Amino acid sequence: MTRDQVVTEARKWIGKPWVHQGRGNGPASAVDCIGLVQRVGHAFGVYYEDMLGYSKTPDGVLFLKHMRKFLQPADPKGDLIGTVGVFLQARYPLHTGIFSSLNGVTHLINARANIRKVVEEPWIPGNGFVLVQVLAFPGLEN
C-alpha cells in the first residue's frame, strides 16, 4: 500500500461521528480514534485483536503496547504521510490519528471526542498534540 492510498482511505471517514469504542459498524459508521486506525488498516488487510471495554481514559501504556501488536515502528523524522501518530493526552499516550498533507502542510485525520466526529486538521508539533511515537501499517511503501 502507498502512503496516498492510506490517506485516501482515511479521508473516507471524515465527517463520520465519534463514539467511544466505535468500530465503524452499523448505519452511522461511528468510530473512536483507534477505531478509525483499525478500519483504515482493515481496508488493506491489516487485522488485529480488538480490545473493547476500555474506559474513556484507558491505560496509556497498555494502549501503546496494543497498537504495537498490529503496527510497526516508523521514523518520526521521516515522511509522516500515511503513518499513524500516537499522542499524549493528559500525560499518557491515549490518542491516535493518521498523518496526511494538504497544500504542503502536515495534517492529522483523527476521531475527536470534543468535536464528536472525524476531522482532518493541521498538525503543528507541540500545539495541542504531543507526539509519542510514529507507527506504520505493515506493508506501507517508503
Secondary structure, 3 states (H helix, E strand, C coil): CCHHHHHHHHHCCCCCEECCCCECCCCCCCECHHHHHHHHHHHCCCCCCCCCCCCCCCCHHHHHHHHCCCCEECCCCCCCCCCEEEEEECCEEEEEEEEEEECCEEEEEEEECCCCEEEEEECCCCCCCEEEEEEECCCCCC
